[in-house]
Amino acid sequence: MDKPGTVVVVGGTCELGKHLAQHYVDKGHPVVVTSRDLGRAQATAAELGGNCTGLALDLAHPHGIASALEGLEDVQHLALVALHRDDNKVREYKIDEALKLVTLKLVGYTECIHVLSAKMREDASILIFGGLAAQQPYPGSTTITTVNGGVSTLINSLALELSPVRVNAIHPGQVGDTPAWLSKPKEVIDNLISRTALGRLVTIEDVTHAAVFLLENRGVTGVNLRVDGGRMMK
Ligand SMILES: NC(=O)c1ccc[n+]([C@@H]2O[C@H](COP(=O)([O-])OP(=O)(O)OC[C@H]3O[C@@H](n4cnc5c(N)ncnc54)[C@H](OP(=O)(O)O)[C@@H]3O)[C@@H](O)[C@H]2O)c1
């Protein structure tokens, strides 16, 4: 059997990134987690244990990504999880906030893939995190709605160009046990729950399970997978 290849989690300091990284640490892979801050990346790597290391990169400054990733080799899975939260209503439009998110998700993610594509195993896989704001906009979601739409089409050209490397996207609904939602008032959460078919918000565990499926299933490429507890049905 091949030795486990390197798993890179860009945005490995957030709960979704950490949980995915932990899954692969526990399976014996070398894992690299990134943050904008080297100390935070290293602290997360130490917390995850095993053969996990941290490195710093800023997706909103994509010219620096190549040098940040240059030491990596033998990449088996790449997960792009990082996010800049841009709450941006068009009547009060904040250009710099929008630029950060658009650059991070559409250019920064793509630059990571560009740099690591030369270091990937032939059967490697890439997973891009999007979300549901493309189909379910809300006031202030202008940039995230646009960017999630971009993620859902970006995978098509990447899956074609990088084949046999597989490229998929995951689109979680509100993940109830992430900090973003744990801090919301009960009325907000109850309202969201009432709009799911399952009668609950999805969990980090649900998203990790689906992420691992997309990273590992050898027949799946160019797929956008919603993990939302049936949120689109209501
Ligand atoms: N949470 C949800 O309910 C939910 C729902 C739908 C989709 N998602 C998707 O799931 C992913 C994770 O969401 P989350 O809520 O867990 O995120 P989060 O808690 O806001 O964490 C954001 C992550 O992105 C990193 N980051 C921020 N700016 C960066 C930059 N300029 N360059 C590089 N890294 C940067 C942060 O690392 P440092 O701060 O350490 O740099 C952190 O690891 C996102 O892609 C999001 O679109 C989440």
The ligand as an ORCA input file, in Angstrom:
! r2SCAN-3c Opt
* xyz 0 1
  N     -19.741     28.079      9.386
  C     -20.764     27.848      8.580
  O     -21.928     27.720      9.002
  C     -20.546     27.747      7.090
  C     -21.675     27.679      6.248
  C     -21.474     27.588      4.876
  C     -20.180     27.568      4.354
  N     -19.121     27.632      5.203
  C     -17.776     27.611      4.592
  O     -16.915     26.848      5.413
  C     -15.624     27.450      5.443
  C     -15.201     27.687      6.897
  O     -16.142     28.546      7.498
  P     -16.021     28.924      9.036
  O     -17.281     29.563      9.428
  O     -15.546     27.743      9.811
  O     -14.848     30.035      8.935
  P     -14.204     30.945     10.062
  O     -14.456     30.375     11.428
  O     -14.608     32.358      9.798
  O     -12.643     30.767      9.784
  C     -12.071     31.355      8.696
  C     -10.736     30.678      8.393
  O     -10.150     31.362      7.284
  C      -8.819     31.773      7.624
  N      -8.566     33.042      6.942
  C      -9.268     34.202      7.090
  N      -8.769     35.154      6.270
  C      -7.731     34.561      5.597
  C      -6.820     35.018      4.610
  N      -6.854     36.284      4.141
  N      -5.885     34.153      4.138
  C      -5.821     32.885      4.601
  N      -6.656     32.381      5.531
  C      -7.600     33.228      6.025
  C      -8.822     31.894      9.138
  O      -7.512     31.686      9.614
  P      -6.691     32.744     10.504
  O      -7.694     33.687     11.144
  O      -6.002     31.876     11.500
  O      -5.797     33.416      9.515
  C      -9.717     30.724      9.525
  O      -8.990     29.508      9.513
  C     -15.709     28.739      4.618
  O     -15.151     28.521      3.358
  C     -17.189     29.026      4.521
  O     -17.519     29.659      3.296
  C     -19.260     27.731      6.544
*
